[in-house]
Amino acid sequence: PRHAYRISAEISIYVHQDARGRGLGRRLAEYMCAQAPALGIRNIIAVIFAHNTPSIRLFSSLGFSEWGRLPQVCDMETFIADVVILGRQVEG
């Protein structure tokens, strides 16, 4: 059934380049993770370009770990990129 996925959610955060480096992405991610238990979410998944080390570092610092990798699935025009799937189980 469709409701089978109701315990999992995907998180995406896009911060304008002029606002990066100020902790906004961290605050947004922390807020979203804190809301998950009340929504019945047990797993949070982040899908990130493998070359986006700042984003991977951010999510890793929030307890996310690599749950999977999709090799060479994105055409970035100047190179073909992998995607990393990071996940975190929610306590609550």
N, C-alpha and C positions, 0 to 999 in steps of 0.2 A: 504493500500500500504506500501511497504518497507520504503519509505521515511518518513513515519509517525514518526519515531524515530529520525529524523535528528536534532531535537531541544534538544536532550538529549545525554549526553556522560558519560561514566564511567571512573573514574580516579583511577589508581593504582600506588603506589610508593613503590618500594622496595629498601632499602638502605642497603648495606653490613654492617654487624655488626661492623666491624672495623671503619666505617665512621659515625656511629650513634652518636647523641648527639651534632652535630656540626651545626645544622640548615639547612642542605642540603635538607632534606625532606620538610621543610617549604618553602624554596626558590623554590623548584620544584613545589610544590602545588600552591603557589602564582602565579608563572609564568603561569602555565596551566590555572588557573582560570582567569587570566588577558587576555589570548588569546581567551577565549570562546566567548565573544560578536562578535568579528570579524569573527568567524566561524559560527555564527548563532545559537550558543548553548545557550539555556535558562535554562537548568537544568544540574547540575553536580551531579553524583551519585558515592558514594564510598561504596564498599562492604568489610567489615572488620570483622575479627574474634572478637567476643564479649569480649574475654579475652585480646585483644590487647589494653590495656588502653592508652599507649603512642600514638598510632595512632588515637584512638578515641578522645583523648584530643587535638591532633594537628588539626584534621579536625573540631572539635567543636570550637576551637579558630579562625578558618577561616570562621565561620558562617554556618557551616553544622549542621543539626539537624537530629535526628533519624526519618526516614520515614518508617522503617519496621524492622522486625526481623524474621529470619528463625531459628526455634529452632532445635537443635540437628541434623544438616545436614552435619557436617564434622567429619570424624574419624581422630583424631590426634594421633592415636595409643595408647596413654595412657589415653585418655578421649574423649568424644564426645562433640563437640563444637557447639555453636550457631554462627550465622553470623548476624551482624547488617548492615542494609542499611542506610547510612547517605546521605542526600541530601542538595542541596543548589540551590536556584534560582539565576540566573545570572542577574545582572542589566546591562543595556547598550543599 
